[in-house]
Structure formats: C-alpha cells, structure tokens
Amino acid sequence: MRAVTAMSATAPDAEQTRLAYSGRLMPDRQLLMFRNQGWAFAQRRIARGASVRSLPLAASQLEDVAIISGGAQHDLFDYVSRNRVAGLLILHRGQVIQEHYEFGNDAHTPWISMSIAKSISTTLLGAALRDGLIRSLDDQLTRYLPVLKSTGYDGVTLRQLLQMTSGLSWNETHSRASTERRNMLELQIAQRPGCVLDYLTSRPRIAEPGTEWVYGTGDAHIVGVLLRAVTGAWLSDYLAEKIWSRIGMEHDATWWLEAPDALEVAGSGINATLRDYARFGEFFRTGGIVDGASILPENWLRDATSPRVIAGKRVDYGYMWWPVAGRDGSFTEGAFSARGIFGQYLYINPARELVIVSLSARAKPRFSEGILDNDFFNSVADALR
C-alpha cells in the first residue's frame, strides 16, 4: 500500500476556522477557505492513478429546468445564483449534460466536501467488509476496538454506528460554540493525536444503542478509528488504494487530519474537484465497480441508502447517506445523497441514471439556501423522464 505524507494546511488560521463554522465570514474570505486555503488542520494526500476517466459531453445539454419549490416556479439561473453555487455538474448515463462554475472556480479547483466525507468513509467500511477485514456489521465495536470497552460505545454494533444510533449524547449545531460539534472542532484545531477519540469516549449515553437516531460527526469519527484498526492503513491511503487511484480520478485530493501524521477526520474534510466528486458518484451509482467487479458487499448500495425504522419511526438516513424522496413523497426510485454544510451535495438517482454534484458557498452552515436542493434534484430527475 502506498504511503502518503501529511501536508500542512495553507496559512493555517484557527480563528478563521472558527468563524467559517459559525457562518461569520464575508464571501471573499469564505471562498478562499472553501478552496482549501486557511484551515487550521494538517492534511494528507489522496493519490490519483495514472489514467483519467473521461466525462464525455452528451449530445443534448440541459440548458434550463423548471424548478417547483416553496409553491413557486424557479429556473436553473435562480438555483445557481440564490444558492451561491460555486460548481454544478450533472451526469446522465455517465455523460455531462450540465457543467458550470462560479466565483473564479474551474475544473481544477479543489473544494471542501464537509460531511460528504461521511458517506465516503462508510463506503470504505463496506470495502473492508468485502475484503474480509470485518466479520459482520452486527459485531460489537469492541471486537475490533478494545479501547472502547467500558465507554459509552461498549455494546454498540457496527451497524448501529453506521446508522448513528449509538445512543451517545451529541449536538451537531455548528454556529453555537458550546455544542459537542464545536468542542470537537476545537480539538481538531488543537492538532493533538488521539484527543478527539478521548473526547468522544467521555460522552454520556442518553439512549440504548439502536433505539434513537442522533446525527453526529462524532460517530463518523469512530468509523475512521475502526477503519484504521482493521486495515492498518490511513484512510487516505485506503481510499486511494481501493477507489481514488483506480476509477480515473483527474486530481489528487486531500483529507483533514486530527494532527500531523495522525488520523483523518472521517466525518469531514475531503477536498477534491467537482469532476472528481462526480466520478465518485458515478462509481457508487453503478455498484462500486472497479476493474469489472464490485469492491462492495452484495446489496450494499441498497442497504446503505435506504430509510430505516428505528423504535417504530421511519428515519430517512442510511449508512451516513440521505435517502431522497421523489416529488410524490415516495422512495420508489431509490434516490439518495451525500451532503455537507454550506450546500455541498452529491445526489444519485439510480433509476434515472443520474448524478448531480452541487458545491456551494452559502452564508450559514444550514438553512440559508434560497431554493431547496432536493426540489432542484427532483426537478432535474423529472425533466429526464
């Protein structure tokens, strides 16, 4: 397995990192941050391979689309401008039907994925399961991570971790400094090996494992700890070995680290180009095929992206992927997305052979979009009927 050296962030600035997560940066500074400049974290390279997979232009381009959202009709120009979209790429049957850049970005601009990294991390866990490095998702975490014994994670299964039903306390609010997510951010800024895991294992349990869904980047970080333990590799290297170097990525990517030469932040921090995110989406849409065979377990795509029933209630969350209902409210098309704060989206609709990547620079971490992204995705899917 190829060893990859950790890289320092460009002009690290702890206070600007805090301001970025709080949604308190002016657009010019925010754009520099989202282009991977100024984060207060070390990073590790995710190496591409020797060949590049082409993304051919379709004969017919999607020049516009009618978007029904909030009881009003909008168009593609509204979506891009009101949602501060920095890059938009739409693939239909593997061909580009729309590609657009804003704010000086282009096909070579790296952009932060935020929590899209969670969905990539769980995909790596699926690969480790297929490789036989994990026996079963119903094993307890302590089978592979004895360090979790006598902590809140004792008694939690891998499947419960993937579904974010560990039962541990967590508040994901980014804009308030006192939440668990912001506490974790301070530990990321501190750049001390192992400090994030120490914090995560100190949290109290608020529900029995498997009985309550609580979205949290903390559980995603444990996925990274688990992957490091079972593969013996850094996540960046395992991602490069299994996927990034083998599916025709055009550029190296990078991944935030909790400290130099330490673990990746599995729940956030992959920086890649618009086209390479689309290549990952196409790889996942087609079943995780590499060199003619899937690197994922049978039915992984379905299991990872479907709604769940937890304690008698439907939860629209899979293995850190978000199922996306159609305009009729059903999930019959099997659409789903990976998504991150400030408007980072990777939408996949297998029934329509559709992949959409939308990378944005919105004013606040959540709820600052002008047009609901799922309404845009459904409108594009409807236009391709």
Backbone hydrogen bonds, N-H to C=O, Kabsch-Sander energy under -0.5 kcal/mol:
donor,donor_aa,acceptor,acceptor_aa,energy
7,M,43,Q,-6.0
13,D,38,G,-1.3
17,T,13,D,-1.8
18,R,14,A,-2.1
19,L,15,E,-2.5
20,A,16,Q,-2.5
21,Y,17,T,-2.0
22,S,18,R,-1.6
23,G,19,L,-0.7
23,G,20,A,-1.0
24,R,19,L,-2.7
29,R,26,M,-0.6
30,Q,26,M,-2.5
31,L,27,P,-2.5
32,L,28,D,-1.3
33,M,29,R,-2.1
34,F,30,Q,-2.8
35,R,31,L,-1.5
36,N,33,M,-1.9
37,Q,32,L,-1.5
38,G,10,T,-1.3
41,F,39,W,-0.6
43,Q,7,M,-4.3
44,R,255,W,-2.2
45,R,5,T,-0.9
46,I,253,A,-3.2
47,A,45,R,-0.6
49,G,244,W,-0.6
53,R,248,G,-2.1
54,S,52,V,-0.5
58,A,96,V,-2.8
62,L,97,I,-3.1
63,E,61,Q,-1.2
67,I,65,V,-0.6
67,I,74,H,-2.9
68,I,66,A,-0.5
69,S,67,I,-0.7
69,S,72,A,-2.6
72,A,69,S,-1.5
74,H,67,I,-3.1
79,Y,75,D,-2.1
80,V,76,L,-2.3
81,S,77,F,-2.1
82,R,78,D,-3.0
83,N,79,Y,-1.5
84,R,81,S,-0.9
85,V,80,V,-2.3
86,A,359,L,-3.0
87,G,359,L,-1.8
88,L,100,H,-2.7
89,L,357,V,-2.3
90,I,98,Q,-2.8
91,L,355,V,-3.3
92,H,95,Q,-2.9
93,R,353,E,-3.1
95,Q,92,H,-1.5
96,V,56,P,-2.9
97,I,90,I,-2.7
98,Q,90,I,-1.1
100,H,88,L,-2.5
102,E,86,A,-2.5
105,N,102,E,-2.0
109,T,106,D,-1.9
111,W,272,A,-2.3
112,I,34,F,-1.8
113,S,270,I,-2.1
116,I,113,S,-1.8
117,A,114,M,-1.5
118,K,115,S,-1.2
118,K,267,G,-0.5
119,S,115,S,-0.8
120,I,116,I,-1.5
121,S,117,A,-2.7
122,T,118,K,-2.3
123,T,119,S,-1.4
124,L,120,I,-1.8
125,L,121,S,-1.7
126,G,122,T,-2.0
127,A,123,T,-1.9
128,A,124,L,-2.2
129,L,125,L,-2.1
130,R,126,G,-2.3
131,D,127,A,-2.2
132,G,129,L,-1.3
133,L,128,A,-2.3
134,I,128,A,-0.8
139,D,136,S,-1.4
141,L,156,V,-2.9
143,R,140,Q,-1.7
144,Y,141,L,-1.5
145,L,141,L,-2.3
148,L,145,L,-2.5
149,K,146,P,-2.0
151,T,148,L,-1.6
152,G,201,T,-0.6
154,D,151,T,-1.7
156,V,153,Y,-2.0
158,L,139,D,-2.1
159,R,137,L,-2.7
161,L,157,T,-2.0
162,L,158,L,-2.5
163,Q,159,R,-1.8
164,M,161,L,-1.4
165,T,160,Q,-2.9
169,S,204,P,-2.7
179,T,176,R,-1.3
181,R,171,N,-2.0
183,N,179,T,-2.3
184,M,180,E,-2.5
185,L,181,R,-2.0
186,E,182,R,-2.1
187,L,183,N,-1.6
188,Q,184,M,-2.2
189,I,185,L,-2.5
190,A,186,E,-2.0
191,Q,187,L,-1.2
192,R,187,L,-0.6
195,C,192,R,-1.8
198,D,194,G,-2.1
199,Y,195,C,-1.9
200,L,196,V,-2.6
201,T,197,L,-2.3
202,S,199,Y,-1.2
203,R,200,L,-1.1
206,I,167,G,-3.4
207,A,167,G,-1.6
210,G,165,T,-3.2
211,T,208,E,-1.9
214,V,164,M,-2.2
214,V,212,E,-0.6
220,A,216,G,-1.0
221,H,217,T,-1.9
222,I,218,G,-1.5
223,V,219,D,-1.3
224,G,220,A,-1.4
225,V,221,H,-2.0
226,L,222,I,-2.7
227,L,223,V,-2.5
228,R,224,G,-2.4
229,A,225,V,-1.8
230,V,226,L,-2.4
231,T,227,L,-2.3
232,G,228,R,-1.6
238,Y,234,W,-2.4
239,L,235,L,-2.9
240,A,236,S,-2.2
241,E,237,D,-2.9
242,K,238,Y,-2.7
243,I,239,L,-2.4
244,W,239,L,-2.4
245,S,240,A,-2.2
246,R,243,I,-2.0
247,I,243,I,-1.2
249,M,244,W,-0.9
253,A,46,I,-2.3
254,T,271,N,-1.7
255,W,44,R,-1.8
256,W,269,G,-1.2
257,L,42,A,-2.6
258,E,263,L,-3.1
262,A,259,A,-1.8
265,V,256,W,-2.0
266,A,264,E,-1.2
268,S,265,V,-2.0
271,N,254,T,-2.7
272,A,111,W,-1.8
272,A,270,I,-0.5
277,Y,273,T,-2.3
278,A,274,L,-1.9
279,R,275,R,-2.1
280,F,276,D,-2.1
281,G,277,Y,-2.3
282,E,278,A,-2.4
283,F,279,R,-2.3
284,F,280,F,-2.5
285,R,281,G,-2.8
286,T,282,E,-1.8
287,G,284,F,-1.8
288,G,283,F,-2.4
289,I,283,F,-0.7
290,V,293,A,-3.3
293,A,290,V,-1.6
295,I,288,G,-2.4
300,W,297,P,-2.0
303,D,299,N,-2.7
304,A,300,W,-3.1
305,T,301,L,-0.9
305,T,302,R,-0.6
306,S,302,R,-0.5
306,S,303,D,-0.5
308,R,315,V,-2.9
310,I,308,R,-0.6
310,I,313,K,-3.2
313,K,310,I,-1.7
315,V,308,R,-3.2
317,Y,315,V,-2.1
318,G,321,W,-3.0
319,Y,304,A,-2.2
320,M,162,L,-0.5
320,M,318,G,-1.6
322,W,337,S,-3.3
324,V,335,A,-2.4
325,A,323,P,-0.5
326,G,330,S,-3.0
329,G,326,G,-2.2
334,G,331,F,-1.6
336,F,348,I,-2.4
337,S,322,W,-2.3
338,A,346,L,-2.4
340,G,344,Q,-2.8
342,F,365,P,-2.5
343,G,340,G,-0.9
344,Q,340,G,-2.0
345,Y,343,G,-0.5
345,Y,358,S,-2.5
346,L,338,A,-2.7
347,Y,356,I,-3.1
348,I,336,F,-3.1
349,N,354,L,-2.8
351,A,333,E,-1.1
352,R,349,N,-0.6
353,E,349,N,-0.6
353,E,350,P,-0.9
354,L,349,N,-2.1
355,V,91,L,-2.3
356,I,347,Y,-2.7
357,V,89,L,-2.8
358,S,345,Y,-2.1
359,L,87,G,-2.8
361,A,84,R,-2.3
362,R,342,F,-1.4
376,F,372,L,-1.6
377,F,373,D,-2.7
378,N,374,N,-2.6
379,S,375,D,-1.9
380,V,376,F,-2.3
381,A,377,F,-2.4
382,D,378,N,-2.6
383,A,379,S,-2.0
384,L,380,V,-1.0
384,L,381,A,-0.8
385,R,382,D,-1.5
